[in-house]
Amino acid sequence: MQRDAPVRFKPRFDPDQWQWILRFLQACNGSDKLRSVAALLPLSLYSQRLIHDLVDKDGFEFDYRQNGKLIIHRQRRSFEAARTLLQKHRELSEFQQALDRDACLALEPSLLRIAERIAGGLHTASEEAGDCYKLCQELAERLARGPSPVCFRLGEAASGFEVAGGGVRAVITSGGPIRGDACVIAGGAEVGRLLAPLGIRVPVYPLKGYSISLPINDPAGVPEASITDYQRKIVYARLGNRLRVAGMADIVGFGEGLNGTRIDTLLRATRETFGAGVDLSTVTSWAGLRPATPTGRPVVDRSPIPNLWLNIGHGALGFTLASGCGRLISDKIAGRQCAIPSAEFELARTAPSGRRMLRRH
Ligand SMILES: Cc1cc2nc3c(=O)[nH]c(=O)nc-3n(C[C@H](O)[C@H](O)[C@H](O)COP(=O)(O)OP(=O)(O)OC[C@H]3O[C@@H](n4cnc5c(N)ncnc54)[C@H](O)[C@@H]3O)c2cc1C
Protein backbone atom coordinates (compact mmCIF):
# COMPACT_ATOMS: atom_id res chain seq x y z
CA MET A 1 0.00 0.00 0.00
CA GLN A 2 2.98 2.33 0.47
CA ARG A 3 4.45 4.14 -2.52
CA ASP A 4 7.95 2.82 -1.80
CA ALA A 5 6.93 -0.76 -0.83
CA PRO A 6 9.20 -3.41 -2.38
CA VAL A 7 6.15 -5.25 -3.82
CA ARG A 8 3.29 -3.57 -5.70
CA PHE A 9 0.13 -5.30 -6.89
CA LYS A 10 -2.29 -3.99 -9.47
CA PRO A 11 -5.24 -6.38 -9.94
CA ARG A 12 -6.13 -7.05 -13.58
CA PHE A 13 -8.92 -8.89 -15.41
CA ASP A 14 -6.46 -11.63 -16.22
CA PRO A 15 -7.14 -15.21 -15.03
CA ASP A 16 -3.40 -15.99 -15.44
CA GLN A 17 -2.54 -13.28 -12.91
CA TRP A 18 -4.99 -14.63 -10.32
CA GLN A 19 -4.01 -18.24 -10.88
CA TRP A 20 -0.33 -17.36 -10.54
CA ILE A 21 -0.95 -15.47 -7.28
CA LEU A 22 -2.96 -18.37 -5.82
CA ARG A 23 -0.20 -20.82 -6.69
CA PHE A 24 2.42 -18.43 -5.31
CA LEU A 25 0.54 -18.21 -1.99
CA GLN A 26 0.29 -22.00 -1.99
CA ALA A 27 4.08 -22.16 -2.41
CA CYS A 28 4.66 -19.81 0.56
CA ASN A 29 5.41 -22.48 3.14
CA GLY A 30 8.51 -24.00 4.70
CA SER A 31 8.36 -27.27 2.82
CA ASP A 32 8.06 -25.77 -0.68
CA LYS A 33 10.72 -23.19 0.18
CA LEU A 34 13.22 -25.86 1.26
CA ARG A 35 12.39 -27.95 -1.83
CA SER A 36 13.21 -25.00 -4.10
CA VAL A 37 16.38 -24.08 -2.20
CA ALA A 38 17.56 -27.72 -2.36
CA ALA A 39 17.05 -27.74 -6.15
CA LEU A 40 18.41 -24.25 -6.87
CA LEU A 41 21.60 -24.42 -4.79
CA PRO A 42 23.29 -27.19 -6.87
CA LEU A 43 22.09 -25.51 -10.08
CA SER A 44 23.59 -22.15 -8.98
CA LEU A 45 26.92 -23.74 -8.02
CA TYR A 46 27.01 -25.66 -11.31
CA SER A 47 26.32 -22.42 -13.22
CA GLN A 48 29.07 -20.68 -11.24
CA ARG A 49 31.57 -23.41 -12.23
CA LEU A 50 30.64 -22.95 -15.90
CA ILE A 51 31.03 -19.16 -15.62
CA HIS A 52 34.47 -19.73 -14.08
CA ASP A 53 35.38 -21.74 -17.18
CA LEU A 54 34.31 -18.83 -19.42
CA VAL A 55 36.52 -16.46 -17.41
CA ASP A 56 39.54 -18.69 -16.73
CA LYS A 57 39.71 -20.86 -19.86
CA ASP A 58 38.04 -18.70 -22.52
CA GLY A 59 39.09 -15.25 -21.26
CA PHE A 60 35.63 -13.64 -21.23
CA GLU A 61 35.57 -10.06 -19.93
CA PHE A 62 32.32 -8.68 -18.55
CA ASP A 63 33.25 -6.68 -15.42
CA TYR A 64 33.33 -9.98 -13.55
CA ARG A 65 34.33 -9.71 -9.87
CA GLN A 66 34.65 -12.17 -7.02
CA ASN A 67 33.56 -9.63 -4.44
CA GLY A 68 31.18 -11.46 -2.06
CA LYS A 69 27.74 -10.33 -0.95
CA LEU A 70 26.49 -8.84 2.28
CA ILE A 71 22.77 -8.92 3.12
CA ILE A 72 22.14 -6.17 5.66
CA HIS A 73 19.17 -6.30 8.05
CA ARG A 74 17.75 -3.11 9.49
CA GLN A 75 15.52 -4.93 11.99
CA ARG A 76 17.01 -6.89 14.88
CA ARG A 77 14.21 -9.45 14.70
CA SER A 78 14.79 -10.29 11.05
CA PHE A 79 18.57 -10.46 11.60
CA GLU A 80 18.10 -12.88 14.54
CA ALA A 81 15.73 -15.01 12.44
CA ALA A 82 18.30 -15.16 9.61
CA ARG A 83 21.07 -16.01 12.08
CA THR A 84 18.97 -18.79 13.66
CA LEU A 85 18.19 -20.25 10.22
CA LEU A 86 21.90 -20.28 9.45
CA GLN A 87 22.70 -22.04 12.72
CA LYS A 88 20.00 -24.65 12.05
CA HIS A 89 21.19 -25.44 8.54
CA ARG A 90 24.83 -26.34 8.89
CA GLU A 91 25.11 -26.87 5.11
CA LEU A 92 24.49 -23.12 4.64
CA SER A 93 27.16 -22.03 7.13
CA GLU A 94 29.73 -23.47 4.73
CA PHE A 95 28.86 -20.49 2.47
CA GLN A 96 27.50 -17.83 4.82
CA GLN A 97 28.55 -16.07 7.98
CA ALA A 98 26.46 -13.89 10.33
CA LEU A 99 28.10 -10.53 11.16
CA ASP A 100 27.12 -8.00 13.83
CA ARG A 101 26.99 -4.27 13.00
CA ASP A 102 30.67 -3.61 13.74
CA ALA A 103 31.78 -6.56 11.62
CA CYS A 104 29.55 -5.34 8.75
CA LEU A 105 31.20 -1.92 8.93
CA ALA A 106 34.70 -3.41 9.16
CA LEU A 107 33.98 -5.42 6.03
CA GLU A 108 32.25 -2.60 4.19
CA PRO A 109 33.24 0.89 5.51
CA SER A 110 31.11 2.53 2.80
CA LEU A 111 28.04 1.60 4.92
CA LEU A 112 29.05 4.22 7.51
CA ARG A 113 26.30 6.63 6.42
CA ILE A 114 23.60 4.19 7.59
CA ALA A 115 25.61 2.55 10.41
CA GLU A 116 23.03 3.34 13.10
CA ARG A 117 20.30 1.59 11.10
CA ILE A 118 22.12 -1.72 10.63
CA ALA A 119 21.22 -4.57 13.01
CA GLY A 120 23.55 -7.08 11.37
CA GLY A 121 24.24 -8.90 8.15
CA LEU A 122 24.87 -12.20 6.42
CA HIS A 123 28.05 -12.39 4.37
CA THR A 124 28.64 -14.85 1.51
CA ALA A 125 32.28 -14.59 0.42
CA SER A 126 31.78 -16.82 -2.64
CA GLU A 127 29.24 -14.51 -4.33
CA GLU A 128 30.25 -12.87 -7.59
CA ALA A 129 29.01 -10.10 -9.88
CA GLY A 130 29.25 -9.31 -13.57
CA ASP A 131 27.55 -7.44 -16.38
CA CYS A 132 25.19 -9.90 -18.08
CA TYR A 133 24.72 -7.64 -21.13
CA LYS A 134 28.47 -7.54 -21.77
CA LEU A 135 28.67 -11.32 -21.33
CA CYS A 136 25.85 -11.85 -23.86
CA GLN A 137 27.50 -9.51 -26.37
CA GLU A 138 30.82 -11.34 -26.12
CA LEU A 139 29.13 -14.74 -26.29
CA ALA A 140 27.14 -13.73 -29.38
CA GLU A 141 30.26 -12.44 -31.14
CA ARG A 142 32.23 -15.63 -30.47
CA LEU A 143 29.35 -17.91 -31.48
CA ALA A 144 28.83 -16.01 -34.74
CA ARG A 145 32.46 -16.55 -35.78
CA GLY A 146 33.00 -20.01 -34.23
CA PRO A 147 33.62 -23.29 -36.10
CA SER A 148 29.83 -23.80 -36.58
CA PRO A 149 28.76 -20.15 -36.90
CA VAL A 150 25.47 -19.32 -35.18
CA CYS A 151 23.06 -17.06 -37.08
CA PHE A 152 21.28 -14.56 -34.79
CA ARG A 153 18.03 -13.24 -36.32
CA LEU A 154 17.38 -10.44 -33.85
CA GLY A 155 14.29 -8.29 -34.15
CA GLU A 156 12.13 -11.07 -35.64
CA ALA A 157 9.01 -12.06 -33.70
CA ALA A 158 7.96 -15.70 -33.43
CA SER A 159 4.20 -16.00 -33.82
CA GLY A 160 3.60 -19.76 -33.84
CA PHE A 161 4.72 -23.21 -34.95
CA GLU A 162 4.27 -25.51 -37.89
CA VAL A 163 3.39 -28.86 -36.31
CA ALA A 164 3.22 -32.12 -38.27
CA GLY A 165 3.58 -35.80 -37.42
CA GLY A 166 3.51 -35.06 -33.67
CA GLY A 167 6.48 -32.69 -33.79
CA VAL A 168 7.42 -29.09 -34.47
CA ARG A 169 8.69 -28.77 -38.05
CA ALA A 170 9.26 -25.00 -38.07
CA VAL A 171 8.89 -21.83 -36.01
CA ILE A 172 6.87 -19.18 -37.83
CA THR A 173 8.53 -15.77 -37.52
CA SER A 174 8.09 -12.32 -39.05
CA GLY A 175 11.19 -13.10 -41.13
CA GLY A 176 9.84 -16.43 -42.45
CA PRO A 177 9.80 -19.98 -41.06
CA ILE A 178 12.84 -21.45 -39.32
CA ARG A 179 13.06 -25.22 -39.76
CA GLY A 180 14.95 -27.53 -37.43
CA ASP A 181 15.18 -30.91 -35.72
CA ALA A 182 14.58 -29.50 -32.26
CA CYS A 183 13.33 -26.19 -30.90
CA VAL A 184 14.10 -24.58 -27.50
CA ILE A 185 11.73 -21.93 -26.21
CA ALA A 186 13.39 -19.32 -23.97
CA GLY A 187 10.84 -16.57 -24.41
CA GLY A 188 10.87 -14.90 -20.99
CA ALA A 189 7.59 -13.66 -19.53
CA GLU A 190 5.75 -13.85 -22.89
CA VAL A 191 6.20 -17.58 -23.16
CA GLY A 192 2.67 -18.50 -22.03
CA ARG A 193 1.09 -16.67 -24.99
CA LEU A 194 3.39 -18.42 -27.47
CA LEU A 195 2.72 -21.90 -26.10
CA ALA A 196 -1.04 -21.60 -25.42
CA PRO A 197 -2.13 -22.37 -29.04
CA LEU A 198 -0.23 -25.68 -28.73
CA GLY A 199 -2.27 -26.52 -25.62
CA ILE A 200 0.84 -26.22 -23.40
CA ARG A 201 0.25 -24.28 -20.20
CA VAL A 202 3.21 -22.96 -18.21
CA PRO A 203 2.95 -21.14 -14.86
CA VAL A 204 5.10 -18.14 -15.82
CA TYR A 205 4.04 -14.59 -14.95
CA PRO A 206 6.06 -11.33 -15.04
CA LEU A 207 7.36 -9.73 -11.86
CA LYS A 208 8.41 -6.30 -13.01
CA GLY A 209 11.60 -4.82 -11.59
CA TYR A 210 13.65 -1.66 -12.02
CA SER A 211 17.29 -0.70 -11.95
CA ILE A 212 19.36 2.45 -12.10
CA SER A 213 23.06 2.70 -12.94
CA LEU A 214 25.22 5.61 -11.77
CA PRO A 215 28.87 6.50 -12.47
CA ILE A 216 31.15 6.04 -9.46
CA ASN A 217 33.03 9.23 -8.60
CA ASP A 218 34.57 8.11 -5.29
CA PRO A 219 35.34 4.36 -5.03
CA ALA A 220 35.66 4.65 -1.21
CA GLY A 221 32.02 5.77 -1.03
CA VAL A 222 30.57 2.67 -2.72
CA PRO A 223 30.69 -0.94 -1.56
CA GLU A 224 33.27 -3.43 -2.75
CA ALA A 225 30.92 -6.36 -2.01
CA SER A 226 27.43 -6.50 -3.47
CA ILE A 227 24.96 -5.29 -0.83
CA THR A 228 21.35 -6.40 -0.40
CA ASP A 229 19.18 -4.17 1.79
CA TYR A 230 16.91 -6.92 3.12
CA GLN A 231 14.02 -4.77 4.38
CA ARG A 232 13.87 -2.64 1.25
CA LYS A 233 14.69 -5.54 -1.12
CA ILE A 234 17.21 -3.35 -2.96
CA VAL A 235 20.50 -4.70 -4.32
CA TYR A 236 23.64 -2.61 -4.93
CA ALA A 237 26.37 -4.06 -7.16
CA ARG A 238 29.52 -2.50 -8.51
CA LEU A 239 29.93 -3.18 -12.24
CA GLY A 240 33.12 -1.70 -13.68
CA ASN A 241 33.02 2.03 -12.95
CA ARG A 242 29.23 2.07 -12.32
CA LEU A 243 27.02 1.24 -9.36
CA ARG A 244 23.95 -0.79 -10.40
CA VAL A 245 20.99 -0.51 -8.03
CA ALA A 246 18.06 -2.89 -8.58
CA GLY A 247 14.87 -3.83 -6.84
CA MET A 248 11.06 -3.97 -6.65
CA ALA A 249 8.64 -6.69 -7.69
CA ASP A 250 5.52 -5.24 -9.34
CA ILE A 251 2.69 -7.65 -10.17
CA VAL A 252 1.14 -5.34 -12.73
CA GLY A 253 0.97 -7.27 -16.02
CA PHE A 254 3.21 -7.24 -19.07
CA GLY A 255 4.02 -3.54 -19.64
CA GLU A 256 7.74 -2.75 -19.65
CA GLY A 257 7.41 1.03 -19.26
CA LEU A 258 9.39 2.90 -16.60
CA ASN A 259 7.52 4.04 -13.49
CA GLY A 260 8.89 7.37 -12.20
CA THR A 261 7.85 6.70 -8.59
CA ARG A 262 9.74 3.41 -8.48
CA ILE A 263 12.87 4.96 -10.03
CA ASP A 264 12.66 7.81 -7.48
CA THR A 265 12.53 5.24 -4.66
CA LEU A 266 15.74 3.61 -5.93
CA LEU A 267 17.36 7.01 -6.33
CA ARG A 268 16.38 8.09 -2.81
CA ALA A 269 17.72 4.87 -1.28
CA THR A 270 20.99 5.25 -3.21
CA ARG A 271 21.40 8.88 -2.13
CA GLU A 272 20.84 7.91 1.51
CA THR A 273 23.12 4.87 1.46
CA PHE A 274 25.96 5.51 -1.00
CA GLY A 275 25.27 9.08 -2.13
CA ALA A 276 28.85 10.16 -1.35
CA GLY A 277 30.33 7.76 -3.91
CA VAL A 278 28.20 8.25 -7.03
CA ASP A 279 27.20 10.95 -9.49
CA LEU A 280 23.47 11.30 -8.76
CA SER A 281 22.93 13.63 -11.71
CA THR A 282 23.81 11.00 -14.35
CA VAL A 283 21.34 8.16 -13.98
CA THR A 284 20.47 5.43 -16.49
CA SER A 285 17.10 3.82 -15.67
CA TRP A 286 15.75 0.46 -16.78
CA ALA A 287 12.68 -1.71 -16.23
CA GLY A 288 12.45 -5.44 -16.96
CA LEU A 289 10.15 -8.41 -16.47
CA ARG A 290 11.29 -11.36 -14.38
CA PRO A 291 9.64 -14.47 -15.86
CA ALA A 292 8.65 -16.07 -12.56
CA THR A 293 7.16 -19.43 -11.59
CA PRO A 294 5.22 -19.63 -8.30
CA THR A 295 7.89 -21.85 -6.69
CA GLY A 296 10.91 -19.94 -8.00
CA ARG A 297 12.17 -23.05 -9.82
CA PRO A 298 12.71 -22.76 -13.61
CA VAL A 299 11.35 -25.26 -16.12
CA VAL A 300 14.17 -26.97 -18.03
CA ASP A 301 12.48 -29.86 -19.74
CA ARG A 302 10.94 -31.44 -22.81
CA SER A 303 7.42 -30.19 -23.52
CA PRO A 304 4.53 -32.58 -24.30
CA ILE A 305 5.61 -32.19 -27.97
CA PRO A 306 8.75 -34.38 -28.15
CA ASN A 307 11.08 -32.07 -30.12
CA LEU A 308 9.95 -28.86 -28.40
CA TRP A 309 12.01 -27.98 -25.32
CA LEU A 310 11.49 -25.41 -22.58
CA ASN A 311 14.13 -23.31 -20.78
CA ILE A 312 11.90 -20.81 -18.99
CA GLY A 313 10.81 -19.29 -15.68
CA HIS A 314 14.13 -18.21 -14.18
CA GLY A 315 12.48 -15.35 -12.31
CA ALA A 316 14.96 -13.24 -10.36
CA LEU A 317 17.88 -15.58 -11.13
CA GLY A 318 18.14 -15.65 -14.92
CA PHE A 319 21.81 -14.62 -15.04
CA THR A 320 22.75 -16.70 -12.00
CA LEU A 321 21.25 -19.87 -13.50
CA ALA A 322 21.71 -19.25 -17.24
CA SER A 323 24.87 -21.24 -17.92
CA GLY A 324 23.75 -24.26 -15.86
CA CYS A 325 20.30 -24.31 -17.48
CA GLY A 326 21.85 -23.95 -20.94
CA ARG A 327 24.06 -26.98 -20.29
CA LEU A 328 21.17 -28.99 -18.79
CA ILE A 329 18.88 -28.42 -21.76
CA SER A 330 21.61 -29.24 -24.30
CA ASP A 331 22.48 -32.44 -22.38
CA LYS A 332 18.81 -33.42 -22.34
CA ILE A 333 18.35 -32.82 -26.06
CA ALA A 334 21.51 -34.79 -26.85
CA GLY A 335 20.45 -37.61 -24.50
CA ARG A 336 23.54 -37.14 -22.32
CA GLN A 337 23.68 -37.65 -18.56
CA CYS A 338 23.07 -34.35 -16.69
CA ALA A 339 25.81 -33.32 -14.24
CA ILE A 340 23.32 -32.41 -11.48
CA PRO A 341 19.85 -33.68 -10.48
CA SER A 342 17.26 -32.02 -12.74
CA ALA A 343 13.97 -33.72 -11.86
CA GLU A 344 12.73 -30.63 -9.95
CA PHE A 345 12.91 -28.61 -13.17
CA GLU A 346 10.42 -30.81 -15.02
CA LEU A 347 7.19 -29.27 -16.29
CA ALA A 348 5.16 -31.86 -14.36
CA ARG A 349 6.71 -30.66 -11.08
CA THR A 350 5.86 -26.98 -11.27
CA ALA A 351 2.90 -27.19 -8.87
CA PRO A 352 3.68 -26.35 -5.25
CA SER A 353 2.90 -29.07 -2.71
CA GLY A 354 1.24 -26.47 -0.44
CA ARG A 355 2.26 -28.53 2.58
CA ARG A 356 3.06 -26.72 5.80
CA MET A 357 6.12 -28.11 7.53
CA LEU A 358 5.46 -29.91 10.77
CA ARG A 359 7.24 -28.28 13.65
CA ARG A 360 9.46 -30.60 15.68
CA HIS A 361 9.22 -29.89 19.39
C1 LIG B 1 15.54 -5.21 -12.07
C2 LIG B 1 16.01 -6.63 -12.32
C3 LIG B 1 17.19 -7.04 -11.76
C4 LIG B 1 17.64 -8.35 -11.97
N1 LIG B 1 18.80 -8.74 -11.39
C5 LIG B 1 19.23 -10.01 -11.57
C6 LIG B 1 20.45 -10.44 -10.96
O1 LIG B 1 21.14 -9.68 -10.27
N2 LIG B 1 20.85 -11.72 -11.15
C7 LIG B 1 20.11 -12.60 -11.90
O2 LIG B 1 20.51 -13.75 -12.02
N3 LIG B 1 18.97 -12.21 -12.49
C8 LIG B 1 18.50 -10.95 -12.33
N4 LIG B 1 17.31 -10.56 -12.91
C9 LIG B 1 16.49 -11.57 -13.59
C10 LIG B 1 16.89 -11.79 -15.04
O3 LIG B 1 16.93 -10.57 -15.72
C11 LIG B 1 15.87 -12.74 -15.70
O4 LIG B 1 15.74 -13.92 -14.94
C12 LIG B 1 16.30 -13.09 -17.11
O5 LIG B 1 16.36 -11.96 -17.93
C13 LIG B 1 15.37 -14.12 -17.73
O6 LIG B 1 15.92 -14.50 -18.95
P1 LIG B 1 15.03 -15.06 -20.13
O7 LIG B 1 15.95 -15.22 -21.28
O8 LIG B 1 14.24 -16.23 -19.67
O9 LIG B 1 13.95 -13.92 -20.41
P2 LIG B 1 14.19 -12.49 -21.01
O10 LIG B 1 15.46 -11.89 -20.53
O11 LIG B 1 12.92 -11.75 -20.80
O12 LIG B 1 14.39 -12.79 -22.55
C14 LIG B 1 13.37 -13.33 -23.35
C15 LIG B 1 13.58 -12.89 -24.76
O13 LIG B 1 12.62 -13.51 -25.60
C16 LIG B 1 12.15 -12.55 -26.53
N5 LIG B 1 10.81 -12.95 -26.97
C17 LIG B 1 9.70 -13.14 -26.24
N6 LIG B 1 8.67 -13.51 -27.01
C18 LIG B 1 9.15 -13.56 -28.28
C19 LIG B 1 8.57 -13.87 -29.54
N7 LIG B 1 7.28 -14.20 -29.65
N8 LIG B 1 9.36 -13.81 -30.64
C20 LIG B 1 10.67 -13.47 -30.55
N9 LIG B 1 11.29 -13.18 -29.38
C21 LIG B 1 10.53 -13.22 -28.26
C22 LIG B 1 12.12 -11.25 -25.74
O14 LIG B 1 12.15 -10.16 -26.65
C23 LIG B 1 13.40 -11.37 -24.92
O15 LIG B 1 14.51 -10.87 -25.61
C24 LIG B 1 16.86 -9.25 -12.74
C25 LIG B 1 15.68 -8.81 -13.34
C26 LIG B 1 15.25 -7.51 -13.13
C27 LIG B 1 13.95 -7.07 -13.78
The ligand as an SDF file (V2000), in Angstrom:
LIG
                    3D

 53 58  0  0  0  0  0  0  0  0999 V2000
   15.5410   -5.2120  -12.0720 C   0  0  0  0  0  0  0  0  0  0  0  0
   16.0080   -6.6260  -12.3240 C   0  0  0  0  0  0  0  0  0  0  0  0
   17.1930   -7.0420  -11.7620 C   0  0  0  0  0  0  0  0  0  0  0  0
   17.6360   -8.3480  -11.9740 C   0  0  0  0  0  0  0  0  0  0  0  0
   18.8050   -8.7370  -11.3940 N   0  0  0  0  0  0  0  0  0  0  0  0
   19.2340  -10.0060  -11.5680 C   0  0  0  0  0  0  0  0  0  0  0  0
   20.4520  -10.4430  -10.9550 C   0  0  0  0  0  0  0  0  0  0  0  0
   21.1400   -9.6840  -10.2740 O   0  0  0  0  0  0  0  0  0  0  0  0
   20.8510  -11.7220  -11.1510 N   0  0  0  0  0  0  0  0  0  0  0  0
   20.1140  -12.5990  -11.8990 C   0  0  0  0  0  0  0  0  0  0  0  0
   20.5120  -13.7550  -12.0250 O   0  0  0  0  0  0  0  0  0  0  0  0
   18.9690  -12.2150  -12.4930 N   0  0  0  0  0  0  0  0  0  0  0  0
   18.5030  -10.9470  -12.3310 C   0  0  0  0  0  0  0  0  0  0  0  0
   17.3140  -10.5600  -12.9080 N   0  0  0  0  0  0  0  0  0  0  0  0
   16.4880  -11.5710  -13.5930 C   0  0  0  0  0  0  0  0  0  0  0  0
   16.8870  -11.7940  -15.0410 C   0  0  0  0  0  0  0  0  0  0  0  0
   16.9280  -10.5670  -15.7240 O   0  0  0  0  0  0  0  0  0  0  0  0
   15.8650  -12.7360  -15.6980 C   0  0  0  0  0  0  0  0  0  0  0  0
   15.7400  -13.9160  -14.9370 O   0  0  0  0  0  0  0  0  0  0  0  0
   16.3010  -13.0870  -17.1070 C   0  0  0  0  0  0  0  0  0  0  0  0
   16.3580  -11.9600  -17.9320 O   0  0  0  0  0  0  0  0  0  0  0  0
   15.3680  -14.1160  -17.7320 C   0  0  0  0  0  0  0  0  0  0  0  0
   15.9170  -14.4980  -18.9480 O   0  0  0  0  0  0  0  0  0  0  0  0
   15.0320  -15.0570  -20.1270 P   0  0  0  0  0  0  0  0  0  0  0  0
   15.9520  -15.2230  -21.2800 O   0  0  0  0  0  0  0  0  0  0  0  0
   14.2440  -16.2340  -19.6660 O   0  0  0  0  0  0  0  0  0  0  0  0
   13.9510  -13.9180  -20.4070 O   0  0  0  0  0  0  0  0  0  0  0  0
   14.1940  -12.4910  -21.0070 P   0  0  0  0  0  0  0  0  0  0  0  0
   15.4560  -11.8930  -20.5340 O   0  0  0  0  0  0  0  0  0  0  0  0
   12.9200  -11.7480  -20.8040 O   0  0  0  0  0  0  0  0  0  0  0  0
   14.3930  -12.7860  -22.5490 O   0  0  0  0  0  0  0  0  0  0  0  0
   13.3730  -13.3320  -23.3510 C   0  0  0  0  0  0  0  0  0  0  0  0
   13.5760  -12.8850  -24.7610 C   0  0  0  0  0  0  0  0  0  0  0  0
   12.6190  -13.5140  -25.6000 O   0  0  0  0  0  0  0  0  0  0  0  0
   12.1490  -12.5520  -26.5280 C   0  0  0  0  0  0  0  0  0  0  0  0
   10.8130  -12.9520  -26.9740 N   0  0  0  0  0  0  0  0  0  0  0  0
    9.6990  -13.1420  -26.2370 C   0  0  0  0  0  0  0  0  0  0  0  0
    8.6690  -13.5060  -27.0110 N   0  0  0  0  0  0  0  0  0  0  0  0
    9.1550  -13.5560  -28.2760 C   0  0  0  0  0  0  0  0  0  0  0  0
    8.5690  -13.8680  -29.5390 C   0  0  0  0  0  0  0  0  0  0  0  0
    7.2820  -14.2010  -29.6550 N   0  0  0  0  0  0  0  0  0  0  0  0
    9.3630  -13.8120  -30.6430 N   0  0  0  0  0  0  0  0  0  0  0  0
   10.6690  -13.4700  -30.5480 C   0  0  0  0  0  0  0  0  0  0  0  0
   11.2870  -13.1830  -29.3830 N   0  0  0  0  0  0  0  0  0  0  0  0
   10.5320  -13.2200  -28.2600 C   0  0  0  0  0  0  0  0  0  0  0  0
   12.1230  -11.2480  -25.7410 C   0  0  0  0  0  0  0  0  0  0  0  0
   12.1500  -10.1620  -26.6520 O   0  0  0  0  0  0  0  0  0  0  0  0
   13.4010  -11.3660  -24.9220 C   0  0  0  0  0  0  0  0  0  0  0  0
   14.5050  -10.8720  -25.6130 O   0  0  0  0  0  0  0  0  0  0  0  0
   16.8570   -9.2480  -12.7450 C   0  0  0  0  0  0  0  0  0  0  0  0
   15.6770   -8.8090  -13.3400 C   0  0  0  0  0  0  0  0  0  0  0  0
   15.2490   -7.5120  -13.1320 C   0  0  0  0  0  0  0  0  0  0  0  0
   13.9520   -7.0680  -13.7800 C   0  0  0  0  0  0  0  0  0  0  0  0
  1  2  1  0
  2  3  1  0
  2 52  2  0
  3  4  2  0
  4  5  1  0
  4 50  1  0
  5  6  2  0
  6  7  1  0
  6 13  1  0
  7  8  2  0
  7  9  1  0
  9 10  1  0
 10 11  2  0
 10 12  1  0
 12 13  2  0
 13 14  1  0
 14 15  1  0
 14 50  1  0
 15 16  1  0
 16 17  1  0
 16 18  1  0
 18 19  1  0
 18 20  1  0
 20 21  1  0
 20 22  1  0
 22 23  1  0
 23 24  1  0
 24 25  2  0
 24 26  1  0
 24 27  1  0
 27 28  1  0
 28 29  2  0
 28 30  1  0
 28 31  1  0
 31 32  1  0
 32 33  1  0
 33 34  1  0
 33 48  1  0
 34 35  1  0
 35 36  1  0
 35 46  1  0
 36 37  1  0
 36 45  1  0
 37 38  2  0
 38 39  1  0
 39 40  1  0
 39 45  2  0
 40 41  1  0
 40 42  2  0
 42 43  1  0
 43 44  2  0
 44 45  1  0
 46 47  1  0
 46 48  1  0
 48 49  1  0
 50 51  2  0
 51 52  1  0
 52 53  1  0
M  END
$$$$
